[in-house]
Amino acid sequence: MGMAVSFSRVSDMLWAALSVPGNHLGMDVASAQEFEGNYPFRRAFHPEDLCSSMLDVHGIQESAAMLWSVKEAAVKALGIGFGLLGPLDIRIESLEDRATHYVPRIFIAYGSLRRIGMRSSPCINIISFNHAGTWASVATWSNDTRLT
């Protein structure tokens, strides 16, 4: 198995992430502008996803951009995108605020995992950070780190 690579584009910026062989990888970037106007937040986020501490610091559009990039990076790391899972199948369980980045923890319901042929939940490691007004999230997991 070779090195994993994932790409994402926002505006005129192309982002890429690389991972060591044996890891699954997903990356996504999003900007607050994607969530302006009449964006249907309830179709993409659970009320708990948009945690108040994040909203207090970043506001609704920027928080949504970060959380969307987390969800998208996770499904890309699973190798399925949002074809077999929907955004509401993934919940943001917790969000650790570090000085330069966030470490989100996600939860995917067992029934949703069975739908994509997984018997146990992979332990997906995610890191999110803001660069030049764009939120980037990188998700990785290996076959050796499944939770039972």
NORLIN-V790168 format. One record per pair of residues at least 24 apart in sequence whose ideal C-beta (glycine too) atoms are under 7 Angstrom apart, sorted by sequence separation. I is the first residue (numbers start at 1). GAP is how many residues later the second one is. D is the distance in Angstrom with one decimal. If there is no record, write none. Layout:
# NORLIN-V790168
I,GAP,D + I,GAP,D
This chain:
# NORLIN-V790168
44,24,6.5 + 103,24,6.0 + 104,24,6.1 + 122,24,5.2 + 123,24,5.4 + 36,25,5.8 + 67,25,5.8 + 121,25,6.9 + 35,26,4.3 + 101,26,5.6 + 102,26,4.5 + 120,26,4.7 + 121,26,4.8 + 85,27,5.7 + 101,27,6.1 + 120,27,5.9 + 101,28,4.0 + 120,28,5.1 + 32,29,3.9 + 35,29,4.1 + 100,29,6.4 + 32,30,4.4 + 35,30,5.9 + 34,31,6.3 + 84,31,6.2 + 85,31,6.3 + 74,32,5.6 + 84,32,4.8 + 32,33,4.9 + 31,34,5.7 + 70,34,4.8 + 30,35,4.1 + 66,36,6.9 + 70,36,6.8 + 80,36,5.7 + 30,38,4.9 + 78,38,6.9 + 30,39,4.4 + 29,40,5.9 + 28,41,4.4 + 54,41,6.2 + 46,42,6.5 + 49,42,6.4 + 44,43,4.3 + 48,43,6.7 + 49,43,4.5 + 28,44,3.6 + 51,44,5.9 + 28,45,4.5 + 46,45,5.6 + 27,46,5.6 + 26,47,4.4 + 77,47,6.0 + 26,48,6.4 + 28,48,6.4 + 26,49,6.8 + 27,49,6.8 + 26,50,2.8 + 74,50,5.5 + 26,51,3.4 + 25,52,5.8 + 74,52,6.6 + 24,53,4.9 + 73,53,6.3 + 24,55,6.5 + 70,56,5.8 + 70,58,5.8 + 69,59,6.4 + 66,62,5.5 + 77,62,4.0 + 77,63,6.2 + 73,64,4.1 + 77,64,5.9 + 73,65,6.1 + 74,65,4.8 + 69,66,4.8 + 73,66,4.0 + 69,67,6.4 + 70,67,4.7 + 69,68,4.0 + 66,69,4.1 + 6,70,5.8 + 65,70,4.7 + 31,102,6.2 + 31,103,5.1 + 29,105,5.3 + 30,105,5.4 + 29,106,6.6 + 29,107,4.7 + 27,109,7.0 + 28,109,5.6 + 27,110,7.0 + 27,111,5.0 + 26,113,4.6 + 25,115,5.3 + 24,116,6.6 + 23,117,4.9 + 24,117,5.2 + 23,118,6.9 + 24,118,6.9 + 23,119,5.0 + 22,120,5.5 + 13,121,6.7 + 15,121,6.0 + 17,121,4.9 + 19,121,5.5 + 10,124,5.4
